[in-house]
Amino acid sequence: MGKLINNRWILLLIITLTWGSSFILIKKSLVAFTPYEIGSLRVIGSGLILSVIGIPAIFKMTKSTLIWVSIVGFFGNFLPMFLFPIAQTRVSSSLAGILDSLVPAFVMIFGYILFGIKSQWSQVLGAIIGFLGAASLIYFSDADTETSQFAYAMLIVLAGASYGINAVVIKERTAKVNAVQLTAAIYTIWAIPSLVILYFTGFVQNFEMKPEYLEPIGYLTFLTVFGTAIAMLLYYKLIQNTSAVFASSVSYLLPIVAVIWGIIDGEKFTFWYILGGVMILIGIYLIREKKKNPKLAPRT
């Protein structure tokens, strides 16, 4: 079992299936909860689950490490938790999954800007092909309908940029922190501001259990435990074991899972989904890292 969890392709598959299903789970949760309630509850729930590990881990960290862990958490575990449900009030779950495929491109951009990390030409080519596949899906999807307004779609792009910064900083500044302790510390830290946000939504004061809430609560619980806490733990482990670029390439496979769930839920499907999906798979093949130690661009 340990060998399977340490296999980067197995980790990539598990994360893909889990996060690829997150978009439809968010959609189903929005039936009973507001975007801010969903974001807050995901972080708070994960924080409570992992606090037993997170609190001791925080006290063992140096001040410098704690600052970087907090930064990592903001960009990867706090901000996107709110951006996705807000966007999905107008953007379909399958389209949200498609737009999330832009993450690897942001990883390469911020990797070079922040740390001077150069990518191989094959990785750049893979990112371009994957992006073109995602772009074709977006162009030929229902992006021009009333439920997919541009401003809300851009929130998904912003979340992708946030994940890009997150992935690069994890690899360059928190690589020596154990993945379990890193994940636990992050959610423990950001559970506090999330609790404040949840309070101001009125959820704590006004929530009433109703029969129609049972199903959305189940979706949100699954999303919190598996799609947030466990999946993020595996994601951080994958980054530390491989690279930010390889780990972020999970975003090229997410649209396939998201689209499948969208079809099951009655969302639009065309030939362009197949074409775009094939291009995305080609991109993930090319973007895989061949060198263990990427060269750094000289600083002047």
C-alpha positions as CSV (number, residue, x, y, z in Angstrom):
1,M,0.0,0.0,0.0
2,G,2.9,2.3,0.9
3,K,4.4,1.8,-2.5
4,L,1.2,2.7,-4.3
5,I,0.8,5.9,-2.3
6,N,4.4,6.8,-3.2
7,N,3.8,6.2,-6.9
8,R,3.4,9.5,-8.6
9,W,1.0,8.2,-11.2
10,I,-1.3,6.5,-8.6
11,L,-1.3,9.8,-6.6
12,L,-2.1,11.7,-9.8
13,L,-5.0,9.4,-10.5
14,I,-6.5,9.6,-7.0
15,I,-6.3,13.4,-6.9
16,T,-7.7,13.7,-10.4
17,L,-10.8,11.6,-9.5
18,T,-11.3,13.3,-6.2
19,W,-10.8,16.9,-7.4
20,G,-12.5,16.2,-10.7
21,S,-15.6,15.3,-8.7
22,S,-15.4,18.4,-6.5
23,F,-17.1,20.7,-9.1
24,I,-20.3,18.7,-9.2
25,L,-20.2,18.4,-5.4
26,I,-20.0,22.2,-5.1
27,K,-22.9,22.5,-7.5
28,K,-25.0,20.2,-5.4
29,S,-24.0,21.9,-2.2
30,L,-25.1,25.3,-3.6
31,V,-28.7,24.1,-3.4
32,A,-28.7,24.6,0.4
33,F,-25.6,26.7,1.1
34,T,-24.2,30.1,0.0
35,P,-20.7,30.2,-1.6
36,Y,-19.2,31.8,1.5
37,E,-20.8,29.1,3.7
38,I,-19.4,26.3,1.5
39,G,-15.9,27.9,1.5
40,S,-15.9,28.4,5.2
41,L,-17.3,25.0,6.1
42,R,-14.7,23.2,3.9
43,V,-11.8,24.9,5.6
44,I,-13.2,24.7,9.1
45,G,-14.1,21.1,8.7
46,S,-10.7,20.2,7.4
47,G,-9.1,22.2,10.2
48,L,-11.1,20.4,12.9
49,I,-10.2,17.0,11.4
50,L,-6.5,17.8,11.2
51,S,-6.1,20.0,14.2
52,V,-4.8,17.2,16.4
53,I,-1.8,17.0,14.0
54,G,-1.8,20.7,13.0
55,I,-1.5,22.4,16.4
56,P,1.6,20.5,17.5
57,A,3.1,21.0,14.1
58,I,2.6,24.7,14.2
59,F,4.4,25.0,17.6
60,K,7.4,23.1,16.2
61,M,7.8,25.3,13.2
62,T,10.2,28.2,13.0
63,K,8.8,31.7,12.4
64,S,10.1,31.7,8.9
65,T,8.6,28.3,8.0
66,L,5.2,29.4,9.6
67,I,5.1,32.5,7.4
68,W,5.6,30.4,4.2
69,V,3.1,27.8,5.4
70,S,0.5,30.6,5.9
71,I,1.2,32.0,2.4
72,V,0.9,28.5,0.9
73,G,-2.4,28.0,2.7
74,F,-3.8,31.3,1.6
75,F,-3.2,30.7,-2.1
76,G,-4.0,27.0,-2.1
77,N,-6.4,26.3,0.7
78,F,-8.3,29.5,1.6
79,L,-8.9,31.8,-1.4
80,P,-9.8,29.2,-4.0
81,M,-12.3,27.6,-1.6
82,F,-14.4,30.7,-1.9
83,L,-13.7,31.6,-5.6
84,F,-15.0,28.3,-6.9
85,P,-18.4,28.3,-5.3
86,I,-18.9,32.0,-6.1
87,A,-18.1,31.3,-9.7
88,Q,-20.3,28.2,-9.9
89,T,-23.4,30.2,-9.1
90,R,-23.1,31.2,-12.8
91,V,-20.6,28.8,-14.3
92,S,-21.5,25.1,-15.0
93,S,-19.5,22.5,-13.1
94,S,-18.0,21.0,-16.3
95,L,-16.8,24.4,-17.5
96,A,-15.3,25.2,-14.1
97,G,-13.3,22.0,-14.4
98,I,-12.2,23.0,-17.8
99,L,-11.0,26.4,-16.8
100,D,-9.1,24.8,-13.9
101,S,-6.8,23.2,-16.4
102,L,-4.9,26.5,-16.7
103,V,-3.0,25.8,-13.4
104,P,0.2,24.2,-15.0
105,A,0.6,27.3,-17.2
106,F,0.5,29.5,-14.1
107,V,3.0,27.2,-12.3
108,M,5.5,27.8,-15.1
109,I,4.9,31.5,-15.2
110,F,5.2,32.1,-11.4
111,G,8.0,29.5,-11.2
112,Y,10.1,31.7,-13.5
113,I,8.9,35.1,-12.1
114,L,9.3,34.2,-8.4
115,F,12.2,31.7,-8.4
116,G,13.7,31.8,-11.9
117,I,12.8,28.2,-12.7
118,K,13.1,27.2,-16.3
119,S,10.9,24.6,-17.9
120,Q,11.9,22.1,-20.6
121,W,10.7,22.8,-24.1
122,S,8.6,19.6,-24.0
123,Q,6.8,20.9,-20.8
124,V,6.1,24.3,-22.4
125,L,4.8,22.5,-25.5
126,G,2.6,20.3,-23.4
127,A,1.2,23.3,-21.5
128,I,0.4,25.0,-24.8
129,I,-1.3,21.9,-26.2
130,G,-3.2,21.4,-23.0
131,F,-4.3,25.0,-23.0
132,L,-5.4,24.9,-26.6
133,G,-7.5,21.8,-25.7
134,A,-9.1,23.6,-22.8
135,A,-9.6,26.7,-24.9
136,S,-11.4,24.7,-27.6
137,L,-13.7,23.3,-25.0
138,I,-14.4,26.7,-23.6
139,Y,-15.0,28.2,-27.0
140,F,-17.4,25.5,-28.1
141,S,-19.1,25.1,-24.8
142,D,-22.0,27.0,-23.3
143,A,-19.7,29.8,-22.3
144,D,-21.9,32.4,-24.0
145,T,-25.1,31.4,-22.2
146,E,-26.7,33.4,-19.3
147,T,-25.4,30.8,-16.8
148,S,-21.7,31.3,-17.8
149,Q,-20.9,35.0,-17.5
150,F,-17.4,36.1,-18.3
151,A,-16.7,37.8,-14.9
152,Y,-17.6,34.6,-13.0
153,A,-15.5,32.5,-15.3
154,M,-12.6,34.8,-14.6
155,L,-12.9,33.9,-10.9
156,I,-12.0,30.3,-11.9
157,V,-8.9,31.7,-13.8
158,L,-8.0,33.7,-10.7
159,A,-8.3,30.5,-8.6
160,G,-6.0,28.8,-11.1
161,A,-3.4,31.5,-10.7
162,S,-3.7,31.2,-7.0
163,Y,-3.0,27.4,-7.2
164,G,0.0,28.2,-9.4
165,I,1.6,30.4,-6.8
166,N,0.7,27.8,-4.1
167,A,2.4,24.9,-6.0
168,V,5.6,26.8,-6.7
169,V,6.0,28.1,-3.1
170,I,5.4,24.6,-1.7
171,K,8.2,23.1,-3.7
172,E,10.7,26.0,-3.2
173,R,10.0,27.0,0.4
174,T,8.2,24.2,2.3
175,A,9.7,21.0,0.6
176,K,11.2,19.9,3.9
177,V,8.0,20.0,5.8
178,N,6.2,16.7,6.1
179,A,3.2,16.6,3.8
180,V,0.8,15.6,6.6
181,Q,2.1,18.2,9.0
182,L,2.0,20.9,6.3
183,T,-1.6,20.1,5.3
184,A,-2.7,19.9,9.0
185,A,-1.0,23.2,9.9
186,I,-2.4,25.1,7.0
187,Y,-6.0,24.1,7.7
188,T,-5.6,24.7,11.4
189,I,-4.3,28.2,10.7
190,W,-6.9,29.2,8.1
191,A,-9.9,27.6,10.0
192,I,-9.8,30.7,12.3
193,P,-10.5,33.4,9.7
194,S,-12.9,31.0,8.0
195,L,-14.9,30.7,11.3
196,V,-15.1,34.5,11.4
197,I,-16.4,34.6,7.8
198,L,-18.9,31.8,8.6
199,Y,-20.2,33.8,11.6
200,F,-20.8,36.9,9.5
201,T,-22.8,34.9,6.9
202,G,-25.4,34.3,9.6
203,F,-25.1,30.6,9.3
204,V,-24.3,30.0,12.9
205,Q,-27.2,32.1,14.2
206,N,-29.9,31.2,11.6
207,F,-29.2,27.6,10.4
208,E,-32.2,25.2,10.8
209,M,-32.0,21.6,9.9
210,K,-34.6,20.8,7.2
211,P,-35.2,17.5,5.3
212,E,-34.2,19.1,2.0
213,Y,-30.8,19.9,3.5
214,L,-29.8,16.3,4.2
215,E,-28.5,15.5,0.7
216,P,-26.6,18.8,0.2
217,I,-25.0,18.3,3.7
218,G,-23.9,14.8,2.6
219,Y,-22.3,16.3,-0.6
220,L,-20.6,19.0,1.4
221,T,-19.3,16.5,4.0
222,F,-17.8,14.3,1.3
223,L,-16.3,17.4,-0.4
224,T,-14.7,18.6,2.9
225,V,-13.2,15.2,4.0
226,F,-12.1,13.7,0.7
227,G,-12.1,16.6,-1.8
228,T,-10.4,19.1,0.6
229,A,-8.4,17.5,3.5
230,I,-7.3,14.2,2.1
231,A,-6.9,15.3,-1.5
232,M,-4.8,18.3,-0.5
233,L,-2.6,16.1,1.7
234,L,-1.9,13.8,-1.3
235,Y,-1.4,16.8,-3.6
236,Y,1.3,18.3,-1.3
237,K,3.0,14.9,-1.1
238,L,3.0,14.7,-4.9
239,I,4.5,18.1,-5.2
240,Q,7.3,17.3,-2.7
241,N,8.0,13.9,-4.4
242,T,8.0,15.3,-7.9
243,S,7.7,18.9,-8.9
244,A,5.2,21.8,-8.9
245,V,4.8,21.4,-12.7
246,F,4.1,17.7,-12.6
247,A,1.7,17.9,-9.7
248,S,-0.2,20.8,-11.2
249,S,-0.6,18.8,-14.4
250,V,-3.5,17.0,-12.5
251,S,-5.5,20.0,-13.7
252,Y,-5.2,18.7,-17.3
253,L,-7.2,15.6,-16.3
254,L,-9.7,17.3,-14.1
255,P,-11.9,18.5,-17.0
256,I,-12.4,14.9,-18.2
257,V,-13.9,13.9,-14.8
258,A,-15.8,17.1,-14.4
259,V,-17.3,16.8,-17.9
260,I,-18.4,13.2,-17.2
261,W,-20.2,14.3,-14.0
262,G,-21.7,17.2,-15.9
263,I,-23.1,14.8,-18.6
264,I,-24.6,12.6,-15.9
265,D,-26.2,15.7,-14.4
266,G,-27.6,16.8,-17.8
267,E,-25.1,19.4,-18.8
268,K,-24.1,20.0,-22.4
269,F,-21.8,17.6,-24.3
270,T,-20.5,17.9,-27.9
271,F,-17.7,16.5,-30.1
272,W,-15.4,19.3,-29.0
273,Y,-15.3,17.8,-25.5
274,I,-13.7,14.6,-27.0
275,L,-11.3,16.6,-29.1
276,G,-10.3,18.9,-26.3
277,G,-9.9,15.9,-23.9
278,V,-7.5,14.2,-26.3
279,M,-5.4,17.3,-26.6
280,I,-5.4,17.6,-22.8
281,L,-4.1,14.0,-22.5
282,I,-1.4,14.8,-25.0
283,G,-0.5,17.8,-22.9
284,I,-0.2,15.8,-19.7
285,Y,2.1,13.3,-21.5
286,L,4.4,16.0,-22.7
287,I,4.4,18.0,-19.5
288,R,5.7,15.2,-17.4
289,E,9.1,16.0,-16.0
290,K,12.2,14.2,-17.2
291,K,14.8,16.0,-15.2
292,K,14.9,15.9,-11.4
293,N,16.7,19.2,-11.0
294,P,15.4,21.9,-13.4
295,K,17.9,24.6,-14.1
296,L,17.5,28.1,-12.6
297,A,17.6,31.1,-14.8
298,P,20.5,33.5,-13.9
299,R,19.6,36.5,-11.8
300,T,21.2,39.8,-12.8
